[in-house]
């Protein structure tokens, strides 16, 4: 016997729906007793993007078996609001954010590290590798691959909408409300190690003649020992970071 529940998805969850289902009530036909998690993912929405489900105005968890005539409201992750008193989908908030990124997001990784965020990235990691490392190290997955986020072992993840690295960075900052967590130029963009000051004489043999002449303050990565200084690239990136931080009040 075919049964019907009514769904309504909110905010950015509509990105995953077909046009005729976006921002409106729509029927969902089913048989048996599927979980609400299975129904949501059958509609194309990864469970990692969901933080609150109301069935007939009452909160439920992913294991709830939907029934005929249920009215189901599905909400995205509330990174800027405290809803721990009503949501049953997560045991704790996501305020300590360490990321792992898929192979398509190398440039986004560099921007996030530049802003001081702990980002695991290797350009040969498979989806299974990413899922395993994310679980072991409690990292939030950032990916362009919806299949990764639909894996039942994934609890923290976000699908990157934009294909432009700078816009991807802005997207992640706004999505996770990272404005107050920036520590610019604190991490190595190549290996994720911490950057620390280093005396010029210790890195002199690694510098070009013009760099030796015009710069006196140097830093290096505590892991891979890559050398950094405040040249033109530093000032361009500093300006970019400031421009992203300036949008905080606009997006509150």
N, C-alpha and C positions, 0 to 999 in steps of 0.2 A: 504494500500500500504506500503510495506516494504521500509525503507530508510536506508542509511548507512553513518555513520561518521567515521573518522579515528582518533584513539587515540594514544598518546605516553606519557608514564609515565616516570618520571626521578628519579634518585638516589634511596633512600630507599623506595619509594612508590612501587617499583617493588617487594618488599618483599610480598606484598599482592596478586600479580597476579599469575596466572597459568604459568608454565615455558614457554609455547609457546608465551606468551604475554610480557615477560620481556625484557626491553631495546630495544624495536623495535616498529615500526608502526604496528597497527593491526586494522581491521575493526570492527565496532560495529553496529549491525543491530537493528533497532527500528521502532516503529510505533507511530503515534500521535505526541505529542510535549513534551517529557520528559524534565525535567530540567537537566542541566549538573550535578548538585549534585546527583540527583537520578541515573543518568547513571554511575557516578563514584562509588557510593556505590553498584550498581548492579554488578559492576566488582570486588567488594570485598575490595575497599579502603575506610576506614573511612574518612569522610569529615574533621575531626579534624587534620588529617595528611597533609592536603592540604593548601597551602598558596597563590598559584598563578595559575590561569587558563588562558591560551591564546587560543582564538578561531580565527583561520585565522590571527594569529599574533597580535591580539588585546586582552587586558585584559577584562574579564567579571566576574560577580559575580555568586554565586551559583544558582540564579534564572533564569539564561539564559536558554532559550529553544533551544535545539540543532536542527540543520537543516540538511537536506540531503547534503552530500558532505562537511560538516564542517571538518576542520583539528584542532584537539584539543590537546594542550600540557598541561600536568598537573605536577606541581612542588611541592615539600615538603615545610614544614615550614622553612623559612630562619632565623634561630636564630642568625647567626653570620654576617648577611648582612642586610643593611637597604634598603628595597625595598618598602617603604611606598608610594613612588611616582608612583608605577605601580600596586601594588596589591589592589584589592577592597574587599577582603574577610575578613579583620579584621580592626576594627576601630582604633586600636592602637597596639603597640608592646607588647611583653610578657616579658619585662625586670624585672618587679617585679614578681618574681616567688614564689608562695606559692602552695604547692601540696596537693592532697588528693589521697590516695592509696587504692586499693581494698584489699580484705581479703587475697589474695594469696601473698601479698608483704610485710609481716611484717618485714622480715630481711632487705629488701631494705629500709624500713622506718627508721630502726635503723641507718643504714649507712648514710642516708641523714640527719637525725637529728644530728648525730655525727659531720657532716661537717657544721652544723649550719643552715640547711634549715627548714623552717616552714612546717611541714607535719602533716596533719590530718589523723588519722588511728584508726579504731576500728574493731576488728576481727569479728563483727557480722553485719556490714553494708551491706545492700542489694544494688543492682545496682541503684535502685530508690533513696535510701538514698544518695549515692555518687553523683549522678547527681544533686540532690537538694542542697546539701551542697556546691558543686562546684559552682553552679550558685549564691547562696546566698553570698558566701565568695570570689568569683572571684579566685577560685583555679584551677590549672591545674590537670586534672585527669591522673594518671599513673595506667595502668591496663594491665592484661593479657587477658581480656575479650573484644573481638572485638564488641560484642553486645552493650556494654556500649557506646563505641565511635560512634556507628552508630545512636544513639538516637539524634533526631533533636534538643533537648534542649542543647546538649553539644557543647560548642564553643572552649574549650581548653582541649586538651588531647593527650596522646601518648601511643601507644601500645608497651609494653616492649617485646623485642625479646628474650633475653637470659633467661634461667631458673636458672642460678647460681647467688646468691645475690650479690657477689662482682663484677661480670661482669655486672650485672644489674646497679649497682651504677656507674661504669665506663661508661656504655652506656648512662645513663641519664646526667652525667656530660658533656660528649662530645656532645650529642644531643643538649642540651640547652646552651652550652658554659658557664658553671657555674664556671670556674676556678677562676675568679677574685671575686667571690661572697662567697667564703668559709669563715666561721667563726667557726673554729674547736672547739669542746667541749663547745659550747655556749648554746646548748639545751639538755634537758633531753631526753635520748633515750627511756624512758618508757612512758612519758606523753606529751612531746613536750614543757614543760615549760622552762623558761630561767634559766640557771645555774649561781649562784652568790657565791662569797666567803663566808665562814662561820667560825667563831672562833672555834678552836678545842674543847674548853671546852663546847661548846653548843651541840656538837654531840658525846662527849666522851662516853656517855652511849650506843651508837649505834655501837661502834667499837669493833672488836675483839682485844685480847691482843697484837698480833703481829702487827696489824695495828697501835695501840696506840704507840707502841714502835718505829716503823721505819718511821712513816710519821707525818709531822707537819702541812702541808698545806692541807686544806679541802675546799670543795665546796658542795653546795646542791641545789636542784631544788626549785625554788621559788613557785612552784605549789604543787608538791607531797612530797617535802622535802627529796627525795632520796639523800643519801650522796655519794660524789665522791672524789677520790684522785688520785694522779699520780703514780699508781702502774704499774705492768707489763702489764696489759691489756691496759692502757693508752699508753704506749710506743709502743706496737704492733699496735694499731690503728693509732697512730701518724705516724709511718713508712708507713703504708698502705696509708694514706691520702697523704703523701709526694710523694709516688710512683705514685699516680693518677695525682697529680698536675704536676709532671715532664713530663707528656705526652702532655702537652699543646702545646709546640712548634712543636711536631711531628704531631699534628692533625690540625694545622692551614691551 
